[in-house]
Amino acid sequence: MQPMRGERGALGQAERQARLLVVDDDHAIRELIHDVLEGPELEVSVAQDGKQALSFLEWDFYNVVIIDLRLPDTDGLTLLRAIKERSPDTEAVVLSAYADLASAVEALRLGACDYLRKPLEDVSLLSKTVERALERQELRLANRYLLDELRRANNELRRQRRRELRRLEEVGLALAGALQRDDVLEVLQRSVSAALACDVLALYVFSPELGGPYMRVHTQWPLPDHLLTTMRQAAQEVPAPADALERAAANCEVNVLAAQPVAAPAELGTVSASVLATRGTVLGLVIVAAERPDAFAPEELQLLRILCNQAAVALENALLFQQAQFLATRDGLTGLLNHRTFYQRLDEEISRAKRHNTPLSIVILDTDCLKRLNDRYGHLTGDELLRVFARLISSTVRRSDIVARYGGDEFAILLPHTTPEAAQALCERLRRRIETYPFAVGEQAETIGASFGIAGYDPLVDADGAEIVRRADEALYRAKSAGRNCIEVAQPAGLAGEWRPE
């Protein structure tokens, strides 16, 4: 059943902005309200009882319903309750000639917004009442819309916050497992690129202990000089050492990420920088840039700062790990590799020699004068002697050779790709440098020297690294027994070939 649009027949009229339903068994009242309120902005429909009104509400939404408290088939309060259950957003105005305070209070409790008494002598009051009802409805719907939008925004914000927290957790775990500088910077570069839609990302590292100063740029397009200058100018706006910035800019490497890069824009619309600092020390900085203006929201820049703070701590940890590694592998007095690290490197070189079938020699050398100098001048002089030996050995061997303090006044040299004969020639050069070195204690010049034992790796004889060391040590013992300051080469067959300086 279609609703009636007034008893004068308004079927076929265009839909209006707001709709009003009048429910009253009095024909004159229905006509009066229709004539007074019907207009361009309000369409008025009428019903003569509760049943007809509810059937209309089945078909359409009405902004306002005017209800007579006394109807032929029901009372107005019951109808009001039914309307509010079906259409909570519909505003209701109660109309009655037999009003009392209890009915008015109950009507308002059930959701009516106003209460009018018959007869309707002041039609302007009727118009104002309906106008207030429409305004109230509009305000309530607007508030509901705003609340829904706020709820959606809050939900999206919570989802975004959860995503950011997950990202920070993932980055934190990745940084916690990154103990090398390059690993930390790779995690930082990936994290910043994922968090901010940047076209260019520049990483500055200032600390010399971390390999700096240098600048690494990751970009979506080849970066012309004027855009690179823009990035460098942004770096000058953060609290970073000016000299480190200049040296880093001079050591710049640009990495184009796109497989098929397009031409760079004429200008960068957004450039922002964040420092990598910990404990008041600036280790570096990160610069992000994009072609479009205002590319980064405030919360994205805040996330960038958080990522930089995490990375700065990770870089500091990497530096501490690097220092700990150095201390764990080095002899504290001479700075050479220590005994444990020497055997690790020996095993590696033996495996390499086996794999590639290349020669490998080992030298064990012993100072011939440490005890004498210790007894005469004290242990500080002996310590200086060991440091002199370390410098002489390191400056004589090749960069690929491995030098260690074996223990006490003994040193070990690993010579990859070197036969015992070539090792013997190197040891002779080193022996001559040592015996001619002007080792002075105060105004007194002391003569120093060394004895050498050489062994070449032989897979048929040397089951492991300890065996080749044992043979080199036996050769050293023979050299010391033969008068010191000489070189002895171990022979696999047990034939010791002694060699002495002429």
MARRO-404702 format. One record per residue (C-alpha): x negated, y, z negated; residue in one letter. Coordinates in nm, 3 decimals, decimal comma. Each point is the difference from the previous one (the first is absolute). Layout:
! residues N
     east    north       up  aa
        X        Y        Z   A
...
This chain:
! residues 502
     east    north       up  aa
    0,000    0,000    0,000   M
   -0,150    0,334    0,107   Q
    0,019    0,295   -0,243   P
    0,250    0,277    0,078   M
   -0,157    0,339    0,067   R
    0,277    0,206   -0,163   G
    0,369   -0,041    0,058   E
   -0,010    0,244    0,291   R
   -0,202   -0,249    0,201   G
   -0,367    0,082    0,032   A
   -0,105   -0,324    0,171   L
   -0,257    0,050    0,272   G
   -0,158    0,304   -0,161   Q
   -0,378    0,007   -0,013   A
   -0,176   -0,114   -0,316   E
   -0,063    0,286   -0,241   R
   -0,293    0,069   -0,229   Q
    0,188   -0,088   -0,321   A
    0,312   -0,209   -0,062   R
    0,270    0,041   -0,265   L
    0,273   -0,248   -0,098   L
    0,313    0,125   -0,182   V
    0,193   -0,267   -0,195   V
    0,338    0,131   -0,118   D
    0,358   -0,124    0,029   D
    0,126    0,357    0,037   D
    0,027    0,085    0,371   H
   -0,007    0,375   -0,068   A
   -0,324   -0,026   -0,199   I
   -0,164   -0,205    0,273   R
    0,102    0,253    0,265   E
   -0,115    0,294   -0,213   L
   -0,344   -0,143   -0,065   I
   -0,037   -0,103    0,364   H
    0,092    0,344    0,130   D
   -0,221    0,183   -0,248   V
   -0,314   -0,214    0,033   L
    0,000   -0,135    0,358   E
   -0,258    0,188    0,205   G
   -0,312   -0,023    0,217   P
   -0,214   -0,127   -0,288   E
    0,254   -0,221   -0,178   L
    0,227   -0,272    0,135   E
    0,299   -0,083   -0,223   V
    0,182   -0,335   -0,008   S
    0,301   -0,078   -0,221   V
    0,139   -0,311   -0,172   A
    0,329   -0,032   -0,189   Q
   -0,099   -0,275   -0,246   D
   -0,295   -0,194   -0,139   G
    0,028   -0,294    0,239   K
   -0,015    0,226    0,306   Q
   -0,292    0,194   -0,149   A
   -0,202   -0,318   -0,061   L
    0,069   -0,120    0,355   S
   -0,138    0,331    0,133   F
   -0,312   -0,044   -0,212   L
   -0,051   -0,342    0,154   E
   -0,050    0,170    0,338   W
   -0,178    0,327   -0,073   D
   -0,207    0,188   -0,249   F
    0,162    0,305   -0,157   Y
   -0,205    0,269   -0,165   N
    0,281    0,111   -0,232   V
    0,326   -0,163   -0,113   V
    0,277    0,202   -0,170   I
    0,210   -0,239   -0,212   I
    0,337    0,057   -0,161   D
    0,010   -0,168   -0,341   L
    0,353   -0,130    0,063   R
    0,047   -0,214    0,312   L
    0,284   -0,235    0,100   P
   -0,210   -0,319   -0,012   D
   -0,270    0,079   -0,258   T
   -0,127    0,267   -0,233   D
   -0,268    0,242    0,115   G
   -0,259   -0,110   -0,256   L
    0,018   -0,361    0,121   T
   -0,038    0,119    0,359   L
   -0,291    0,225   -0,103   L
   -0,174   -0,297   -0,160   R
    0,051   -0,211    0,314   A
   -0,130    0,277    0,229   I
   -0,313    0,051   -0,210   K
   -0,068   -0,373    0,004   E
    0,031   -0,011    0,381   R
   -0,163    0,333    0,082   S
   -0,208    0,141   -0,288   P
   -0,113    0,297    0,210   D
    0,354    0,125    0,062   T
    0,091    0,302   -0,212   E
    0,344   -0,006   -0,166   A
    0,229    0,286   -0,106   V
    0,297   -0,095   -0,221   V
    0,335    0,175    0,056   L
    0,304   -0,020   -0,229   S
    0,301    0,196   -0,121   A
    0,006   -0,199   -0,325   Y
   -0,353    0,056   -0,116   A
   -0,116   -0,055   -0,352   D
   -0,345    0,019   -0,159   L
   -0,037   -0,377   -0,032   A
    0,069   -0,056    0,372   S
   -0,246    0,273    0,097   A
   -0,274   -0,144   -0,221   V
    0,060   -0,353    0,133   E
   -0,007    0,125    0,360   A
   -0,331    0,175   -0,056   L
   -0,138   -0,309   -0,172   R
    0,094   -0,211    0,304   L
   -0,194    0,236    0,228   G
    0,239    0,276    0,103   A
   -0,175    0,331    0,057   C
    0,300    0,227   -0,068   D
    0,362    0,008   -0,117   Y
    0,276    0,214    0,156   L
    0,358    0,056   -0,118   R
    0,311    0,020    0,211   K
    0,151    0,210    0,135   P
   -0,291    0,126    0,211   L
    0,084    0,366   -0,022   E
   -0,356    0,125    0,061   D
   -0,112   -0,164    0,325   V
   -0,337    0,176   -0,022   S
   -0,069   -0,202   -0,315   L
    0,068   -0,317    0,201   L
   -0,248    0,107    0,268   S
   -0,265    0,086   -0,257   K
    0,053   -0,332   -0,179   T
   -0,051   -0,199    0,321   V
   -0,298    0,216    0,091   E
   -0,159   -0,068   -0,339   R
    0,067   -0,372    0,041   A
   -0,171   -0,001    0,340   L
   -0,296    0,195   -0,138   E
   -0,025   -0,240   -0,292   R
    0,005   -0,297    0,235   Q
   -0,257    0,157    0,230   E
   -0,224    0,076   -0,295   L
    0,033   -0,352   -0,139   R
   -0,071   -0,161    0,338   L
   -0,295    0,233    0,053   A
   -0,131   -0,087   -0,345   N
    0,045   -0,368    0,072   R
   -0,182    0,038    0,331   Y
   -0,283    0,185   -0,172   L
   -0,014   -0,263   -0,273   L
   -0,009   -0,274    0,262   D
   -0,275    0,183    0,186   E
   -0,187    0,052   -0,325   L
    0,043   -0,367   -0,085   R
   -0,125   -0,102    0,344   R
   -0,291    0,241   -0,028   A
   -0,084   -0,131   -0,347   N
    0,019   -0,358    0,124   N
   -0,224    0,084    0,295   E
   -0,236    0,185   -0,234   L
   -0,011   -0,303   -0,229   R
   -0,065   -0,227    0,300   R
   -0,270    0,237    0,121   Q
   -0,150    0,014   -0,348   R
    0,001   -0,380   -0,018   R
   -0,170   -0,013    0,341   R
   -0,259    0,252   -0,116   E
   -0,059   -0,191   -0,324   L
   -0,038   -0,324    0,195   R
   -0,239    0,175    0,238   R
   -0,199    0,143   -0,291   L
   -0,006   -0,341   -0,166   E
   -0,122   -0,162    0,322   E
   -0,260    0,273    0,050   V
   -0,109   -0,030   -0,363   G
   -0,048   -0,376    0,036   L
   -0,187    0,045    0,329   A
   -0,225    0,268   -0,150   L
   -0,059   -0,209   -0,313   A
   -0,134   -0,277    0,223   G
   -0,213    0,235    0,212   A
   -0,348    0,014   -0,150   L
   -0,177    0,146    0,303   Q
    0,022    0,360    0,117   R
    0,109   -0,090    0,354   D
    0,274   -0,231   -0,133   D
    0,137    0,279   -0,222   V
    0,003    0,250    0,286   L
    0,169   -0,251    0,231   E
    0,278   -0,060   -0,256   V
    0,038    0,377   -0,046   L
    0,019    0,062    0,375   Q
    0,265   -0,270    0,049   R
    0,202    0,118   -0,301   S
    0,003    0,367    0,097   V
    0,087   -0,084    0,361   S
    0,292   -0,214   -0,121   A
    0,125    0,260   -0,250   A
   -0,026    0,309    0,222   L
    0,081    0,018    0,370   A
   -0,324    0,181    0,080   C
   -0,162    0,029    0,341   D
   -0,349    0,063   -0,138   V
   -0,163   -0,121   -0,321   L
   -0,349    0,109   -0,104   A
   -0,199   -0,155   -0,285   L
   -0,289    0,192   -0,154   Y
   -0,249   -0,175   -0,228   V
   -0,245    0,227   -0,181   F
   -0,176   -0,224   -0,252   S
   -0,346   -0,116    0,119   P
    0,042   -0,311   -0,218   E
    0,301   -0,088    0,220   L
   -0,191    0,056    0,324   G
    0,104    0,364    0,045   G
    0,028    0,266    0,101   P
    0,195   -0,100    0,311   Y
    0,337    0,054    0,167   M
    0,215   -0,267    0,169   R
    0,300    0,109    0,210   V
    0,282   -0,234    0,107   H
    0,219    0,158    0,267   T
    0,278   -0,091    0,243   Q
   -0,155    0,202    0,281   W
   -0,351    0,116    0,096   P
   -0,073    0,294   -0,228   L
   -0,132    0,313    0,174   P
   -0,249    0,221   -0,181   D
    0,249    0,273   -0,092   H
    0,229   -0,248   -0,179   L
   -0,297   -0,156   -0,176   L
   -0,094    0,351   -0,112   T
    0,354    0,044   -0,137   T
   -0,046   -0,316   -0,208   M
   -0,334    0,125   -0,132   R
    0,150    0,337   -0,091   Q
    0,270   -0,180   -0,202   A
   -0,276   -0,182   -0,188   A
   -0,146    0,334   -0,108   Q
    0,322    0,088   -0,182   E
   -0,040   -0,274   -0,262   V
   -0,252    0,003   -0,288   P
   -0,281   -0,186    0,174   A
   -0,374    0,081    0,018   P
   -0,066    0,219    0,305   A
   -0,338   -0,159    0,077   D
    0,151   -0,350   -0,017   A
    0,278    0,109    0,237   L
   -0,255    0,128    0,250   E
   -0,212   -0,315   -0,016   R
    0,309   -0,222    0,027   A
    0,128    0,196    0,302   A
   -0,340   -0,043    0,165   A
    0,030   -0,378   -0,051   N
    0,345   -0,039    0,157   C
    0,141   -0,309    0,170   E
    0,335    0,012    0,187   V
    0,207   -0,318    0,045   N
    0,290    0,017    0,250   V
    0,266   -0,248   -0,116   L
    0,241   -0,001    0,296   A
   -0,062   -0,265    0,266   A
    0,110    0,245    0,269   Q
   -0,048    0,343   -0,156   P
    0,175    0,306    0,138   V
   -0,140    0,349    0,015   A
   -0,033    0,184   -0,330   A
    0,237    0,292   -0,072   P
   -0,117    0,358    0,026   A
    0,032    0,051   -0,376   E
    0,065   -0,197   -0,317   L
    0,333    0,091   -0,158   G
   -0,082   -0,134   -0,348   T
   -0,332   -0,051   -0,177   V
   -0,031   -0,097   -0,366   S
   -0,296   -0,107   -0,216   A
   -0,035   -0,191   -0,327   S
   -0,320   -0,062   -0,197   V
   -0,144   -0,331   -0,113   L
   -0,116    0,094   -0,348   A
   -0,058   -0,180   -0,328   T
   -0,135    0,121   -0,333   R
   -0,045    0,347    0,147   G
   -0,220   -0,127    0,285   T
    0,116    0,048    0,361   V
   -0,092   -0,318    0,189   L
    0,172    0,099    0,324   G
    0,329    0,114    0,145   L
    0,279   -0,105    0,235   V
    0,151    0,222    0,270   I
    0,326   -0,090    0,176   V
    0,132    0,186    0,303   A
    0,295   -0,021    0,238   A
    0,103    0,171    0,320   E
    0,342    0,107   -0,132   R
    0,035    0,278   -0,261   P
    0,107   -0,082   -0,357   D
   -0,068   -0,366    0,071   A
   -0,052   -0,106   -0,361   F
    0,264    0,030   -0,272   A
   -0,112    0,107   -0,351   P
    0,055   -0,351   -0,134   E
   -0,219   -0,141    0,280   E
   -0,281    0,238   -0,092   L
    0,044   -0,101   -0,364   Q
   -0,033   -0,364    0,107   L
   -0,316    0,095    0,192   L
   -0,148    0,150   -0,317   R
    0,086   -0,315   -0,196   I
   -0,162   -0,220    0,265   L
   -0,309    0,221   -0,004   C
   -0,021   -0,022   -0,379   N
    0,022   -0,379    0,017   Q
   -0,261   -0,014    0,275   A
   -0,233    0,232   -0,194   A
    0,008   -0,235   -0,299   V
   -0,058   -0,296    0,236   A
   -0,296    0,180    0,160   L
   -0,146    0,064   -0,343   E
    0,047   -0,368   -0,084   N
   -0,164   -0,096    0,330   A
   -0,295    0,223   -0,089   L
   -0,024   -0,157   -0,346   L
    0,023   -0,346    0,156   F
   -0,272    0,094    0,247   Q
   -0,220    0,119   -0,286   Q
    0,078   -0,312   -0,203   A
   -0,083   -0,216    0,301   Q
   -0,329    0,182    0,042   F
   -0,088   -0,039   -0,367   L
    0,103   -0,367    0,007   A
   -0,227   -0,074    0,295   T
   -0,297    0,224   -0,079   R
   -0,294   -0,008   -0,233   D
    0,028    0,294   -0,236   G
   -0,370    0,085    0,000   L
   -0,094   -0,021    0,368   T
    0,337    0,033    0,178   G
   -0,073   -0,318    0,197   L
    0,238   -0,295    0,020   L
    0,004   -0,204   -0,319   N
   -0,072   -0,371   -0,047   H
    0,362   -0,118    0,033   R
    0,069    0,204    0,314   T
   -0,325   -0,121    0,154   F
    0,120   -0,360   -0,018   Y
    0,337    0,098    0,149   Q
   -0,174    0,164    0,294   R
   -0,239   -0,294    0,030   L
    0,291   -0,243    0,039   D
    0,155    0,228    0,264   E
   -0,325    0,023    0,197   E
   -0,057   -0,376   -0,016   I
    0,351   -0,060    0,137   S
   -0,067    0,250    0,278   R
   -0,337   -0,158    0,084   A
    0,164   -0,344    0,018   K
    0,287    0,125    0,214   R
   -0,215    0,185    0,252   H
   -0,315   -0,216   -0,030   N
   -0,216    0,303   -0,079   T
   -0,309    0,021   -0,224   P
    0,015    0,131   -0,355   L
   -0,285    0,071   -0,239   S
   -0,014    0,088   -0,367   I
   -0,276    0,182   -0,188   V
   -0,054   -0,006   -0,376   I
   -0,260    0,253   -0,115   L
   -0,139    0,075   -0,343   D
   -0,186    0,307   -0,123   T
   -0,352   -0,083   -0,107   D
   -0,027    0,285   -0,246   C
    0,321    0,049   -0,201   L
   -0,117   -0,167   -0,321   K
   -0,331    0,189    0,007   R
    0,171    0,338    0,047   L
    0,267   -0,078   -0,259   N
   -0,266   -0,091   -0,256   D
   -0,212    0,306    0,077   R
    0,258    0,276    0,062   Y
    0,331   -0,133   -0,131   G
    0,320   -0,126    0,154   H
    0,107    0,335    0,149   L
   -0,304   -0,017    0,226   T
    0,090   -0,360    0,082   G
    0,352    0,111    0,094   D
   -0,141    0,264    0,233   E
   -0,223   -0,264    0,158   L
    0,305   -0,216    0,077   L
    0,177    0,298    0,158   R
   -0,309    0,070    0,215   V
   -0,002   -0,362    0,116   F
    0,371    0,023    0,086   A
   -0,058    0,312    0,211   R
   -0,303   -0,146    0,178   L
    0,182   -0,322    0,084   I
    0,319    0,176    0,117   S
   -0,192    0,242    0,222   S
   -0,204   -0,281    0,162   T
    0,268   -0,254    0,091   V
    0,265    0,036    0,272   R
    0,350    0,135   -0,066   R
    0,139   -0,350    0,060   S
   -0,226   -0,156   -0,263   D
    0,126   -0,058   -0,354   I
   -0,206    0,103   -0,303   V
    0,076   -0,098   -0,360   A
   -0,161    0,011   -0,339   R
   -0,021   -0,368   -0,079   Y
   -0,091    0,042   -0,366   G
   -0,273    0,153   -0,217   G
   -0,271    0,119    0,238   D
    0,108   -0,230    0,285   E
    0,173    0,121    0,316   F
    0,170   -0,199    0,277   A
    0,035    0,086    0,369   I
    0,238   -0,173    0,241   L
   -0,114    0,028    0,363   L
    0,273   -0,108    0,247   P
   -0,110   -0,095    0,354   H
   -0,358   -0,019   -0,126   T
   -0,248   -0,289    0,022   T
   -0,252   -0,063   -0,281   P
   -0,275    0,132    0,229   E
    0,184    0,331    0,053   A
    0,075    0,015   -0,373   A
   -0,370   -0,048   -0,070   Q
   -0,088    0,299    0,221   A
    0,257    0,218   -0,178   L
   -0,131   -0,106   -0,341   C
   -0,353    0,093    0,103   E
    0,113    0,353    0,092   R
    0,179    0,027   -0,332   L
   -0,297   -0,143   -0,193   R
   -0,232    0,261    0,150   R
    0,241    0,283   -0,082   R
    0,023   -0,116   -0,361   I
   -0,375   -0,038   -0,059   E
   -0,069    0,344    0,149   T
    0,285    0,177   -0,178   Y
   -0,131    0,276   -0,232   P
    0,177   -0,104   -0,320   F
   -0,093    0,268   -0,251   A
    0,062   -0,003   -0,374   V
   -0,069    0,352   -0,118   G
   -0,345    0,080    0,138   E
   -0,094   -0,368    0,022   Q
    0,028   -0,188    0,334   A
    0,087   -0,367   -0,029   E
   -0,045   -0,277    0,255   T
    0,309   -0,207    0,068   I
    0,060   -0,310    0,208   G
    0,242   -0,284    0,069   A
    0,005   -0,371    0,083   S
    0,238   -0,146    0,258   F
    0,164   -0,337    0,055   G
    0,177   -0,064    0,333   I
    0,235   -0,282    0,099   A
    0,183   -0,048    0,328   G
    0,344   -0,156   -0,008   Y
   -0,009   -0,362    0,115   D
    0,341   -0,174    0,015   P
   -0,175   -0,340   -0,025   L
   -0,166    0,091   -0,330   V
    0,208    0,277   -0,158   D
    0,329   -0,144   -0,124   A
    0,104    0,340   -0,132   D
   -0,127    0,346   -0,086   G
   -0,157   -0,115   -0,324   A
   -0,230   -0,238    0,192   E
   -0,147    0,265    0,229   I
   -0,048    0,231   -0,301   V
   -0,179   -0,284   -0,181   R
   -0,239   -0,046    0,292   R
   -0,067    0,376    0,025   A
   -0,059    0,012   -0,376   D
   -0,250   -0,287    0,024   E
   -0,179    0,188    0,276   A
   -0,012    0,310   -0,223   L
   -0,147   -0,209   -0,283   Y
   -0,274   -0,123    0,232   R
   -0,071    0,359    0,110   A
   -0,042    0,114   -0,360   K
   -0,213   -0,303   -0,080   S
   -0,218    0,080    0,300   A
   -0,104    0,336   -0,141   G
    0,307    0,225    0,042   R
    0,054    0,277    0,258   N
    0,046   -0,259    0,272   C
    0,268   -0,176    0,204   I
    0,091   -0,368   -0,001   E
    0,239   -0,166    0,249   V
    0,189   -0,314   -0,102   A
   -0,011   -0,292    0,244   Q
    0,304   -0,235    0,019   P
   -0,223   -0,305    0,028   A
   -0,173    0,091   -0,325   G
   -0,311    0,138    0,169   L
   -0,063    0,335   -0,167   A
   -0,168    0,239    0,236   G
   -0,179    0,266   -0,199   E
   -0,059    0,342    0,149   W
   -0,216    0,267   -0,160   R
   -0,091    0,349    0,113   P
   -0,335    0,030    0,172   E
